[in-house]
Amino acid sequence: MIRRILASTVSAALALIGVSAVAHHSLSGVYDIRGSGEVTGTIVKVEFVNPHGAMTLAVPNADGTSTEWVMTTGSANTLQSLGFGQGGPNTVVAGDVVTIGYFPARNGKPLGFIRSITLANSTRVEFEVE
């Protein structure tokens, strides 16, 4: 009986470790960390959640339409330390026009990981890759 309980406990622990390992991915799996891009647009939505936040940006196209880009950020803790959120000096809200430097998505979709953001007041904030 003890062997069955021990085996079940070990099996459950190994299953949890496996799920945890898969959940945390490297940036280079999704983003081209040797590439770069820059877009200017209007913030549509801001989500500062763990493990990574996101800013949705409406970027105008030459034909008058716009494309929504989803820009992944660092963790909520990292963002807070950079002055974002809850009245911090670098807080951004829907309607703000910003310029974002980013690592592009490997699949070519309008998705990026933020390297820097230039706010409407010309403040430039550099992000460190986590």
N, CA, C and O atoms as CSV, one atom per row, in Angstrom:
chain,resi,resn,atom,element,x,y,z
A,1,MET,N,N,0.814,-1.196,0.000
A,1,MET,CA,C,0.000,0.000,0.000
A,1,MET,C,C,0.861,1.264,0.000
A,1,MET,O,O,0.570,2.220,-0.719
A,2,ILE,N,N,1.906,1.263,0.798
A,2,ILE,CA,C,2.799,2.425,0.861
A,2,ILE,C,C,3.475,2.649,-0.488
A,2,ILE,O,O,3.654,3.786,-0.924
A,3,ARG,N,N,3.849,1.543,-1.147
A,3,ARG,CA,C,4.483,1.673,-2.469
A,3,ARG,C,C,3.533,2.334,-3.480
A,3,ARG,O,O,3.963,3.167,-4.277
A,4,ARG,N,N,2.273,1.974,-3.449
A,4,ARG,CA,C,1.295,2.569,-4.373
A,4,ARG,C,C,1.125,4.066,-4.110
A,4,ARG,O,O,1.072,4.870,-5.041
A,5,ILE,N,N,1.042,4.419,-2.850
A,5,ILE,CA,C,0.907,5.838,-2.503
A,5,ILE,C,C,2.143,6.611,-2.933
A,5,ILE,O,O,2.036,7.693,-3.509
A,6,LEU,N,N,3.318,6.055,-2.653
A,6,LEU,CA,C,4.568,6.707,-3.039
A,6,LEU,C,C,4.663,6.834,-4.560
A,6,LEU,O,O,5.053,7.881,-5.076
A,7,ALA,N,N,4.305,5.760,-5.277
A,7,ALA,CA,C,4.355,5.796,-6.742
A,7,ALA,C,C,3.374,6.830,-7.293
A,7,ALA,O,O,3.699,7.556,-8.232
A,8,SER,N,N,2.188,6.898,-6.716
A,8,SER,CA,C,1.199,7.887,-7.161
A,8,SER,C,C,1.681,9.305,-6.902
A,8,SER,O,O,1.505,10.186,-7.744
A,9,THR,N,N,2.286,9.530,-5.745
A,9,THR,CA,C,2.802,10.861,-5.398
A,9,THR,C,C,3.914,11.272,-6.349
A,9,THR,O,O,3.932,12.406,-6.828
A,10,VAL,N,N,4.828,10.377,-6.624
A,10,VAL,CA,C,5.939,10.670,-7.530
A,10,VAL,C,C,5.414,10.928,-8.941
A,10,VAL,O,O,5.873,11.852,-9.613
A,11,SER,N,N,4.461,10.124,-9.390
A,11,SER,CA,C,3.885,10.318,-10.728
A,11,SER,C,C,3.210,11.681,-10.849
A,11,SER,O,O,3.370,12.369,-11.857
A,12,ALA,N,N,2.459,12.068,-9.828
A,12,ALA,CA,C,1.784,13.372,-9.845
A,12,ALA,C,C,2.799,14.502,-9.861
A,12,ALA,O,O,2.625,15.484,-10.583
A,13,ALA,N,N,3.858,14.373,-9.070
A,13,ALA,CA,C,4.889,15.412,-9.032
A,13,ALA,C,C,5.574,15.550,-10.390
A,13,ALA,O,O,5.806,16.664,-10.859
A,14,LEU,N,N,5.896,14.426,-11.018
A,14,LEU,CA,C,6.537,14.477,-12.337
A,14,LEU,C,C,5.619,15.097,-13.383
A,14,LEU,O,O,6.080,15.836,-14.253
A,15,ALA,N,N,4.345,14.806,-13.306
A,15,ALA,CA,C,3.385,15.401,-14.247
A,15,ALA,C,C,3.327,16.907,-14.068
A,15,ALA,O,O,3.300,17.639,-15.058
A,16,LEU,N,N,3.306,17.387,-12.844
A,16,LEU,CA,C,3.274,18.831,-12.585
A,16,LEU,C,C,4.547,19.514,-13.057
A,16,LEU,O,O,4.492,20.615,-13.606
A,17,ILE,N,N,5.680,18.880,-12.851
A,17,ILE,CA,C,6.951,19.454,-13.300
A,17,ILE,C,C,6.950,19.566,-14.821
A,17,ILE,O,O,7.406,20.570,-15.370
A,18,GLY,N,N,6.443,18.546,-15.501
A,18,GLY,CA,C,6.394,18.569,-16.966
A,18,GLY,C,C,5.529,19.687,-17.491
A,18,GLY,O,O,5.920,20.355,-18.449
A,19,VAL,N,N,4.366,19.921,-16.903
A,19,VAL,CA,C,3.469,21.000,-17.321
A,19,VAL,C,C,4.132,22.347,-17.080
A,19,VAL,O,O,4.038,23.244,-17.918
A,20,SER,N,N,4.796,22.495,-15.954
A,20,SER,CA,C,5.468,23.755,-15.635
A,20,SER,C,C,6.587,24.046,-16.624
A,20,SER,O,O,6.758,25.190,-17.044
A,21,ALA,N,N,7.334,23.046,-16.993
A,21,ALA,CA,C,8.445,23.245,-17.923
A,21,ALA,C,C,7.946,23.657,-19.305
A,21,ALA,O,O,8.569,24.490,-19.962
A,22,VAL,N,N,6.839,23.088,-19.749
A,22,VAL,CA,C,6.289,23.431,-21.059
A,22,VAL,C,C,5.704,24.837,-21.046
A,22,VAL,O,O,5.788,25.546,-22.049
A,23,ALA,N,N,5.117,25.247,-19.939
A,23,ALA,CA,C,4.450,26.547,-19.861
A,23,ALA,C,C,5.424,27.698,-20.003
A,23,ALA,O,O,5.049,28.736,-20.549
A,24,HIS,N,N,6.658,27.565,-19.537
A,24,HIS,CA,C,7.613,28.655,-19.654
A,24,HIS,C,C,8.419,28.462,-20.928
A,24,HIS,O,O,9.132,27.467,-21.067
A,25,HIS,N,N,8.317,29.386,-21.844
A,25,HIS,CA,C,8.972,29.270,-23.133
A,25,HIS,C,C,10.052,30.329,-23.270
A,25,HIS,O,O,10.039,31.349,-22.581
A,26,SER,N,N,10.977,30.067,-24.165
A,26,SER,CA,C,11.999,31.072,-24.408
A,26,SER,C,C,11.476,32.058,-25.447
A,26,SER,O,O,10.638,31.717,-26.281
A,27,LEU,N,N,11.987,33.283,-25.380
A,27,LEU,CA,C,11.576,34.295,-26.353
A,27,LEU,C,C,11.901,33.869,-27.774
A,27,LEU,O,O,11.128,34.129,-28.696
A,28,SER,N,N,13.047,33.213,-27.955
A,28,SER,CA,C,13.484,32.874,-29.304
A,28,SER,C,C,12.596,31.827,-29.964
A,28,SER,O,O,12.707,31.615,-31.171
A,29,GLY,N,N,11.719,31.166,-29.212
A,29,GLY,CA,C,10.793,30.218,-29.812
A,29,GLY,C,C,9.683,30.914,-30.578
A,29,GLY,O,O,9.172,30.369,-31.556
A,30,VAL,N,N,9.301,32.112,-30.150
A,30,VAL,CA,C,8.194,32.846,-30.762
A,30,VAL,C,C,8.685,34.062,-31.533
A,30,VAL,O,O,8.135,34.402,-32.580
A,31,TYR,N,N,9.727,34.721,-31.012
A,31,TYR,CA,C,10.212,35.984,-31.579
A,31,TYR,C,C,11.603,35.830,-32.174
A,31,TYR,O,O,12.404,35.020,-31.707
A,32,ASP,N,N,11.879,36.608,-33.199
A,32,ASP,CA,C,13.203,36.649,-33.809
A,32,ASP,C,C,14.042,37.652,-33.022
A,32,ASP,O,O,13.982,38.854,-33.278
A,33,ILE,N,N,14.826,37.153,-32.060
A,33,ILE,CA,C,15.565,38.055,-31.185
A,33,ILE,C,C,16.771,38.702,-31.872
A,33,ILE,O,O,17.444,39.548,-31.282
A,34,ARG,N,N,17.039,38.309,-33.102
A,34,ARG,CA,C,18.089,38.979,-33.880
A,34,ARG,C,C,17.501,40.035,-34.806
A,34,ARG,O,O,18.224,40.849,-35.382
A,35,GLY,N,N,16.185,40.008,-34.938
A,35,GLY,CA,C,15.497,40.982,-35.778
A,35,GLY,C,C,15.004,42.147,-34.939
A,35,GLY,O,O,15.081,42.128,-33.711
A,36,SER,N,N,14.499,43.153,-35.619
A,36,SER,CA,C,13.925,44.295,-34.900
A,36,SER,C,C,12.930,45.007,-35.806
A,36,SER,O,O,12.960,44.872,-37.030
A,37,GLY,N,N,12.073,45.749,-35.184
A,37,GLY,CA,C,11.103,46.539,-35.914
A,37,GLY,C,C,10.673,47.703,-35.047
A,37,GLY,O,O,10.986,47.758,-33.858
A,38,GLU,N,N,9.958,48.626,-35.647
A,38,GLU,CA,C,9.443,49.777,-34.910
A,38,GLU,C,C,8.126,50.188,-35.548
A,38,GLU,O,O,8.022,50.295,-36.770
A,39,VAL,N,N,7.129,50.415,-34.716
A,39,VAL,CA,C,5.829,50.879,-35.192
A,39,VAL,C,C,5.336,52.009,-34.299
A,39,VAL,O,O,5.650,52.071,-33.111
A,40,THR,N,N,4.558,52.900,-34.902
A,40,THR,CA,C,3.912,53.974,-34.152
A,40,THR,C,C,2.416,53.799,-34.335
A,40,THR,O,O,1.932,53.584,-35.446
A,41,GLY,N,N,1.694,53.892,-33.233
A,41,GLY,CA,C,0.257,53.722,-33.306
A,41,GLY,C,C,-0.424,54.164,-32.023
A,41,GLY,O,O,0.208,54.689,-31.106
A,42,THR,N,N,-1.717,53.940,-31.983
A,42,THR,CA,C,-2.539,54.323,-30.841
A,42,THR,C,C,-2.844,53.100,-29.997
A,42,THR,O,O,-3.261,52.064,-30.514
A,43,ILE,N,N,-2.636,53.225,-28.707
A,43,ILE,CA,C,-2.922,52.112,-27.801
A,43,ILE,C,C,-4.431,51.884,-27.747
A,43,ILE,O,O,-5.209,52.809,-27.510
A,44,VAL,N,N,-4.822,50.637,-27.971
A,44,VAL,CA,C,-6.216,50.226,-27.933
A,44,VAL,C,C,-6.541,49.592,-26.580
A,44,VAL,O,O,-7.597,49.840,-26.000
A,45,LYS,N,N,-5.615,48.772,-26.094
A,45,LYS,CA,C,-5.852,48.037,-24.853
A,45,LYS,C,C,-4.518,47.757,-24.174
A,45,LYS,O,O,-3.508,47.529,-24.840
A,46,VAL,N,N,-4.523,47.775,-22.837
A,46,VAL,CA,C,-3.333,47.468,-22.040
A,46,VAL,C,C,-3.709,46.405,-21.031
A,46,VAL,O,O,-4.703,46.542,-20.317
A,47,GLU,N,N,-2.921,45.349,-20.968
A,47,GLU,CA,C,-3.141,44.276,-20.000
A,47,GLU,C,C,-1.826,43.995,-19.294
A,47,GLU,O,O,-0.907,43.438,-19.893
A,48,PHE,N,N,-1.730,44.373,-18.033
A,48,PHE,CA,C,-0.527,44.115,-17.256
A,48,PHE,C,C,-0.791,42.946,-16.323
A,48,PHE,O,O,-1.213,43.134,-15.181
A,49,VAL,N,N,-0.543,41.746,-16.811
A,49,VAL,CA,C,-0.781,40.518,-16.062
A,49,VAL,C,C,0.476,39.651,-16.125
A,49,VAL,O,O,1.356,39.876,-16.956
A,50,ASN,N,N,0.548,38.671,-15.249
A,50,ASN,CA,C,1.667,37.726,-15.293
A,50,ASN,C,C,1.267,36.518,-16.116
A,50,ASN,O,O,0.079,36.195,-16.103
A,51,PRO,N,N,2.119,35.829,-16.818
A,51,PRO,CA,C,3.556,36.030,-16.781
A,51,PRO,C,C,4.046,37.157,-17.695
A,51,PRO,O,O,5.150,37.664,-17.497
A,52,HIS,N,N,3.256,37.555,-18.684
A,52,HIS,CA,C,3.640,38.652,-19.569
A,52,HIS,C,C,2.422,39.527,-19.816
A,52,HIS,O,O,1.313,39.025,-19.998
A,53,GLY,N,N,2.631,40.824,-19.821
A,53,GLY,CA,C,1.558,41.741,-20.151
A,53,GLY,C,C,1.475,41.906,-21.656
A,53,GLY,O,O,2.253,41.311,-22.401
A,54,ALA,N,N,0.518,42.723,-22.100
A,54,ALA,CA,C,0.375,42.976,-23.535
A,54,ALA,C,C,-0.223,44.360,-23.758
A,54,ALA,O,O,-1.050,44.832,-22.978
A,55,MET,N,N,0.211,44.990,-24.830
A,55,MET,CA,C,-0.364,46.247,-25.286
A,55,MET,C,C,-0.843,46.005,-26.709
A,55,MET,O,O,-0.083,45.542,-27.558
A,56,THR,N,N,-2.104,46.321,-26.962
A,56,THR,CA,C,-2.639,46.214,-28.321
A,56,THR,C,C,-2.574,47.601,-28.921
A,56,THR,O,O,-3.033,48.570,-28.318
A,57,LEU,N,N,-2.004,47.693,-30.108
A,57,LEU,CA,C,-1.708,48.967,-30.754
A,57,LEU,C,C,-2.345,48.998,-32.141
A,57,LEU,O,O,-2.143,48.070,-32.925
A,58,ALA,N,N,-3.106,50.038,-32.461
A,58,ALA,CA,C,-3.669,50.215,-33.795
A,58,ALA,C,C,-2.659,51.005,-34.615
A,58,ALA,O,O,-2.412,52.181,-34.350
A,59,VAL,N,N,-2.083,50.352,-35.605
A,59,VAL,CA,C,-1.042,50.959,-36.441
A,59,VAL,C,C,-1.635,51.276,-37.810
A,59,VAL,O,O,-2.120,50.375,-38.495
A,60,PRO,N,N,-1.600,52.558,-38.222
A,60,PRO,CA,C,-2.183,52.928,-39.513
A,60,PRO,C,C,-1.393,52.358,-40.690
A,60,PRO,O,O,-0.163,52.309,-40.674
A,61,ASN,N,N,-2.137,51.928,-41.711
A,61,ASN,CA,C,-1.539,51.447,-42.958
A,61,ASN,C,C,-1.614,52.552,-44.005
A,61,ASN,O,O,-2.354,53.523,-43.840
A,62,ALA,N,N,-0.855,52.404,-45.069
A,62,ALA,CA,C,-0.813,53.407,-46.136
A,62,ALA,C,C,-2.174,53.607,-46.811
A,62,ALA,O,O,-2.463,54.697,-47.306
A,63,ASP,N,N,-3.014,52.558,-46.833
A,63,ASP,CA,C,-4.312,52.658,-47.513
A,63,ASP,C,C,-5.426,53.239,-46.634
A,63,ASP,O,O,-6.589,53.257,-47.036
A,64,GLY,N,N,-5.070,53.712,-45.438
A,64,GLY,CA,C,-6.056,54.313,-44.555
A,64,GLY,C,C,-6.658,53.359,-43.539
A,64,GLY,O,O,-7.322,53.800,-42.601
A,65,THR,N,N,-6.440,52.061,-43.705
A,65,THR,CA,C,-6.902,51.095,-42.712
A,65,THR,C,C,-5.868,51.024,-41.582
A,65,THR,O,O,-4.843,51.706,-41.626
A,66,SER,N,N,-6.141,50.210,-40.589
A,66,SER,CA,C,-5.140,50.015,-39.538
A,66,SER,C,C,-5.037,48.532,-39.203
A,66,SER,O,O,-5.967,47.758,-39.432
A,67,THR,N,N,-3.907,48.163,-38.666
A,67,THR,CA,C,-3.652,46.792,-38.245
A,67,THR,C,C,-3.425,46.798,-36.745
A,67,THR,O,O,-2.664,47.619,-36.233
A,68,GLU,N,N,-4.081,45.888,-36.039
A,68,GLU,CA,C,-3.860,45.785,-34.606
A,68,GLU,C,C,-2.669,44.871,-34.341
A,68,GLU,O,O,-2.654,43.705,-34.736
A,69,TRP,N,N,-1.687,45.428,-33.670
A,69,TRP,CA,C,-0.498,44.703,-33.256
A,69,TRP,C,C,-0.637,44.366,-31.783
A,69,TRP,O,O,-1.091,45.198,-30.996
A,70,VAL,N,N,-0.255,43.166,-31.405
A,70,VAL,CA,C,-0.205,42.787,-30.000
A,70,VAL,C,C,1.261,42.762,-29.603
A,70,VAL,O,O,2.051,41.976,-30.125
A,71,MET,N,N,1.604,43.633,-28.677
A,71,MET,CA,C,2.982,43.756,-28.225
A,71,MET,C,C,3.102,43.173,-26.820
A,71,MET,O,O,2.516,43.693,-25.870
A,72,THR,N,N,3.855,42.108,-26.701
A,72,THR,CA,C,4.056,41.455,-25.423
A,72,THR,C,C,5.079,42.240,-24.614
A,72,THR,O,O,6.059,42.758,-25.150
A,73,THR,N,N,4.825,42.315,-23.309
A,73,THR,CA,C,5.734,43.035,-22.413
A,73,THR,C,C,6.338,42.058,-21.420
A,73,THR,O,O,6.088,40.854,-21.476
A,74,GLY,N,N,7.128,42.593,-20.524
A,74,GLY,CA,C,7.639,41.796,-19.421
A,74,GLY,C,C,6.533,41.534,-18.416
A,74,GLY,O,O,5.366,41.825,-18.674
A,75,SER,N,N,6.901,40.990,-17.286
A,75,SER,CA,C,5.925,40.673,-16.243
A,75,SER,C,C,5.360,41.944,-15.617
A,75,SER,O,O,5.909,43.032,-15.787
A,76,ALA,N,N,4.268,41.792,-14.901
A,76,ALA,CA,C,3.654,42.932,-14.208
A,76,ALA,C,C,4.644,43.560,-13.231
A,76,ALA,O,O,4.673,44.781,-13.079
A,77,ASN,N,N,5.450,42.742,-12.575
A,77,ASN,CA,C,6.458,43.271,-11.641
A,77,ASN,C,C,7.509,44.110,-12.368
A,77,ASN,O,O,7.902,45.172,-11.885
A,78,THR,N,N,7.956,43.639,-13.512
A,78,THR,CA,C,8.930,44.388,-14.301
A,78,THR,C,C,8.333,45.709,-14.768
A,78,THR,O,O,8.991,46.748,-14.704
A,79,LEU,N,N,7.097,45.674,-15.234
A,79,LEU,CA,C,6.437,46.895,-15.695
A,79,LEU,C,C,6.304,47.908,-14.564
A,79,LEU,O,O,6.537,49.100,-14.764
A,80,GLN,N,N,5.935,47.442,-13.392
A,80,GLN,CA,C,5.805,48.353,-12.257
A,80,GLN,C,C,7.155,48.976,-11.917
A,80,GLN,O,O,7.225,50.162,-11.596
A,81,SER,N,N,8.221,48.193,-11.985
A,81,SER,CA,C,9.545,48.745,-11.678
A,81,SER,C,C,9.996,49.760,-12.724
A,81,SER,O,O,10.852,50.598,-12.440
A,82,LEU,N,N,9.431,49.696,-13.931
A,82,LEU,CA,C,9.745,50.667,-14.989
A,82,LEU,C,C,8.815,51.883,-14.960
A,82,LEU,O,O,8.933,52.775,-15.801
A,83,GLY,N,N,7.892,51.919,-13.993
A,83,GLY,CA,C,7.018,53.075,-13.839
A,83,GLY,C,C,5.690,52.989,-14.559
A,83,GLY,O,O,5.033,54.008,-14.768
A,84,PHE,N,N,5.279,51.772,-14.947
A,84,PHE,CA,C,3.995,51.587,-15.620
A,84,PHE,C,C,2.945,51.170,-14.598
A,84,PHE,O,O,3.252,50.467,-13.635
A,85,GLY,N,N,1.719,51.599,-14.807
A,85,GLY,CA,C,0.591,51.166,-13.991
A,85,GLY,C,C,0.404,51.949,-12.711
A,85,GLY,O,O,1.357,52.484,-12.146
A,86,GLN,N,N,-0.857,52.009,-12.252
A,86,GLN,CA,C,-1.228,52.630,-10.986
A,86,GLN,C,C,-0.623,54.025,-10.792
A,86,GLN,O,O,-0.062,54.322,-9.737
A,87,GLY,N,N,-0.737,54.860,-11.796
A,87,GLY,CA,C,-0.291,56.247,-11.674
A,87,GLY,C,C,1.203,56.449,-11.785
A,87,GLY,O,O,1.699,57.533,-11.478
A,88,GLY,N,N,1.944,55.424,-12.222
A,88,GLY,CA,C,3.391,55.571,-12.394
A,88,GLY,C,C,3.692,56.577,-13.494
A,88,GLY,O,O,2.821,56.869,-14.314
A,89,PRO,N,N,4.913,57.114,-13.528
A,89,PRO,CA,C,5.256,58.154,-14.495
A,89,PRO,C,C,5.206,57.709,-15.952
A,89,PRO,O,O,5.103,58.550,-16.845
A,90,ASN,N,N,5.275,56.409,-16.211
A,90,ASN,CA,C,5.274,55.903,-17.590
A,90,ASN,C,C,3.992,55.156,-17.944
A,90,ASN,O,O,3.964,54.397,-18.912
A,91,THR,N,N,2.943,55.365,-17.171
A,91,THR,CA,C,1.674,54.677,-17.409
A,91,THR,C,C,1.117,55.050,-18.781
A,91,THR,O,O,1.130,56.217,-19.172
A,92,VAL,N,N,0.630,54.045,-19.503
A,92,VAL,CA,C,-0.007,54.270,-20.799
A,92,VAL,C,C,-1.453,53.790,-20.715
A,92,VAL,O,O,-1.765,52.838,-20.000
A,93,VAL,N,N,-2.315,54.458,-21.448
A,93,VAL,CA,C,-3.736,54.102,-21.466
A,93,VAL,C,C,-4.237,54.119,-22.903
A,93,VAL,O,O,-3.586,54.661,-23.796
A,94,ALA,N,N,-5.394,53.522,-23.107
A,94,ALA,CA,C,-6.006,53.520,-24.438
A,94,ALA,C,C,-6.136,54.955,-24.938
A,94,ALA,O,O,-6.576,55.843,-24.208
A,95,GLY,N,N,-5.748,55.166,-26.188
A,95,GLY,CA,C,-5.802,56.495,-26.793
A,95,GLY,C,C,-4.442,57.167,-26.891
A,95,GLY,O,O,-4.269,58.095,-27.681
A,96,ASP,N,N,-3.460,56.706,-26.091
A,96,ASP,CA,C,-2.111,57.274,-26.167
A,96,ASP,C,C,-1.435,56.847,-27.471
A,96,ASP,O,O,-1.576,55.702,-27.902
A,97,VAL,N,N,-0.705,57.766,-28.094
A,97,VAL,CA,C,0.077,57.444,-29.280
A,97,VAL,C,C,1.506,57.188,-28.823
A,97,VAL,O,O,2.119,58.026,-28.162
A,98,VAL,N,N,2.028,56.021,-29.184
A,98,VAL,CA,C,3.371,55.614,-28.769
A,98,VAL,C,C,4.123,55.022,-29.949
A,98,VAL,O,O,3.530,54.636,-30.956
A,99,THR,N,N,5.443,54.959,-29.802
A,99,THR,CA,C,6.291,54.266,-30.765
A,99,THR,C,C,6.953,53.122,-30.022
A,99,THR,O,O,7.557,53.320,-28.967
A,100,ILE,N,N,6.838,51.930,-30.575
A,100,ILE,CA,C,7.372,50.740,-29.916
A,100,ILE,C,C,8.435,50.089,-30.793
A,100,ILE,O,O,8.207,49.805,-31.969
A,101,GLY,N,N,9.607,49.859,-30.190
A,101,GLY,CA,C,10.659,49.055,-30.804
A,101,GLY,C,C,10.458,47.627,-30.322
A,101,GLY,O,O,10.184,47.422,-29.140
A,102,TYR,N,N,10.585,46.635,-31.192
A,102,TYR,CA,C,10.212,45.270,-30.809
A,102,TYR,C,C,11.033,44.203,-31.514
A,102,TYR,O,O,11.660,44.449,-32.544
A,103,PHE,N,N,11.010,42.996,-30.922
A,103,PHE,CA,C,11.480,41.783,-31.593
A,103,PHE,C,C,10.269,41.262,-32.365
A,103,PHE,O,O,9.211,41.071,-31.766
A,104,PRO,N,N,10.387,41.024,-33.679
A,104,PRO,CA,C,9.232,40.571,-34.461
A,104,PRO,C,C,8.907,39.094,-34.230
A,104,PRO,O,O,9.771,38.313,-33.831
A,105,ALA,N,N,7.660,38.727,-34.483
A,105,ALA,CA,C,7.244,37.328,-34.408
A,105,ALA,C,C,7.897,36.556,-35.550
A,105,ALA,O,O,8.054,37.076,-36.654
A,106,ARG,N,N,8.268,35.331,-35.277
A,106,ARG,CA,C,8.898,34.492,-36.309
A,106,ARG,C,C,7.919,34.157,-37.436
A,106,ARG,O,O,8.339,33.939,-38.573
A,107,ASN,N,N,6.613,34.113,-37.130
A,107,ASN,CA,C,5.628,33.709,-38.134
A,107,ASN,C,C,5.125,34.875,-38.988
A,107,ASN,O,O,4.253,34.682,-39.835
A,108,GLY,N,N,5.660,36.080,-38.779
A,108,GLY,CA,C,5.292,37.228,-39.596
A,108,GLY,C,C,3.995,37.917,-39.210
A,108,GLY,O,O,3.604,38.882,-39.865
A,109,LYS,N,N,3.324,37.457,-38.180
A,109,LYS,CA,C,2.072,38.081,-37.746
A,109,LYS,C,C,2.362,39.403,-37.037
A,109,LYS,O,O,3.493,39.642,-36.614
A,110,PRO,N,N,1.346,40.267,-36.905
A,110,PRO,CA,C,1.545,41.554,-36.220
A,110,PRO,C,C,1.618,41.354,-34.703
A,110,PRO,O,O,0.697,41.690,-33.959
A,111,LEU,N,N,2.736,40.803,-34.287
A,111,LEU,CA,C,2.998,40.449,-32.900
A,111,LEU,C,C,4.461,40.743,-32.630
A,111,LEU,O,O,5.316,40.455,-33.468
A,112,GLY,N,N,4.760,41.310,-31.477
A,112,GLY,CA,C,6.150,41.584,-31.145
A,112,GLY,C,C,6.381,41.579,-29.650
A,112,GLY,O,O,5.440,41.674,-28.863
A,113,PHE,N,N,7.635,41.467,-29.268
A,113,PHE,CA,C,8.024,41.571,-27.862
A,113,PHE,C,C,8.721,42.918,-27.701
A,113,PHE,O,O,9.715,43.194,-28.373
A,114,ILE,N,N,8.197,43.749,-26.813
A,114,ILE,CA,C,8.674,45.131,-26.677
A,114,ILE,C,C,10.118,45.202,-26.202
A,114,ILE,O,O,10.494,44.597,-25.197
A,115,ARG,N,N,10.918,45.958,-26.951
A,115,ARG,CA,C,12.292,46.281,-26.555
A,115,ARG,C,C,12.358,47.674,-25.957
A,115,ARG,O,O,13.125,47.929,-25.029
A,116,SER,N,N,11.536,48.584,-26.505
A,116,SER,CA,C,11.492,49.957,-26.004
A,116,SER,C,C,10.146,50.572,-26.368
A,116,SER,O,O,9.465,50.130,-27.293
A,117,ILE,N,N,9.787,51.598,-25.617
A,117,ILE,CA,C,8.565,52.337,-25.929
A,117,ILE,C,C,8.864,53.810,-25.751
A,117,ILE,O,O,9.444,54.222,-24.746
A,118,THR,N,N,8.462,54.604,-26.736
A,118,THR,CA,C,8.589,56.054,-26.650
A,118,THR,C,C,7.194,56.611,-26.451
A,118,THR,O,O,6.308,56.441,-27.289
A,119,LEU,N,N,7.023,57.279,-25.325
A,119,LEU,CA,C,5.714,57.808,-24.948
A,119,LEU,C,C,5.420,59.110,-25.672
A,119,LEU,O,O,6.301,59.678,-26.317
A,120,ALA,N,N,4.185,59.583,-25.568
A,120,ALA,CA,C,3.756,60.822,-26.233
A,120,ALA,C,C,4.577,62.025,-25.788
A,120,ALA,O,O,4.743,62.974,-26.554
A,121,ASN,N,N,5.100,62.001,-24.543
A,121,ASN,CA,C,5.911,63.124,-24.045
A,121,ASN,C,C,7.389,62.973,-24.405
A,121,ASN,O,O,8.233,63.679,-23.853
A,122,SER,N,N,7.710,62.058,-25.327
A,122,SER,CA,C,9.062,61.767,-25.825
A,122,SER,C,C,9.938,61.004,-24.842
A,122,SER,O,O,11.124,60.818,-25.115
A,123,THR,N,N,9.405,60.556,-23.712
A,123,THR,CA,C,10.164,59.712,-22.793
A,123,THR,C,C,10.342,58.345,-23.432
A,123,THR,O,O,9.379,57.733,-23.894
A,124,ARG,N,N,11.581,57.874,-23.455
A,124,ARG,CA,C,11.871,56.542,-24.013
A,124,ARG,C,C,12.209,55.598,-22.860
A,124,ARG,O,O,13.071,55.890,-22.031
A,125,VAL,N,N,11.512,54.459,-22.825
A,125,VAL,CA,C,11.736,53.467,-21.780
A,125,VAL,C,C,12.269,52.196,-22.438
A,125,VAL,O,O,11.642,51.642,-23.341
A,126,GLU,N,N,13.426,51.744,-21.976
A,126,GLU,CA,C,14.050,50.528,-22.494
A,126,GLU,C,C,13.624,49.331,-21.632
A,126,GLU,O,O,13.620,49.413,-20.404
A,127,PHE,N,N,13.272,48.238,-22.278
A,127,PHE,CA,C,12.896,47.021,-21.583
A,127,PHE,C,C,14.067,46.053,-21.631
A,127,PHE,O,O,14.754,45.954,-22.648
A,128,GLU,N,N,14.293,45.345,-20.543
A,128,GLU,CA,C,15.293,44.270,-20.549
A,128,GLU,C,C,14.575,42.984,-20.868
A,128,GLU,O,O,13.440,42.773,-20.441
A,129,VAL,N,N,15.234,42.123,-21.619
A,129,VAL,CA,C,14.654,40.825,-21.955
A,129,VAL,C,C,14.741,39.949,-20.725
A,129,VAL,O,O,15.805,39.811,-20.122
A,130,GLU,N,N,13.607,39.353,-20.350
A,130,GLU,CA,C,13.562,38.507,-19.146
A,130,GLU,C,C,13.997,37.104,-19.452
A,130,GLU,O,O,14.021,36.257,-18.559
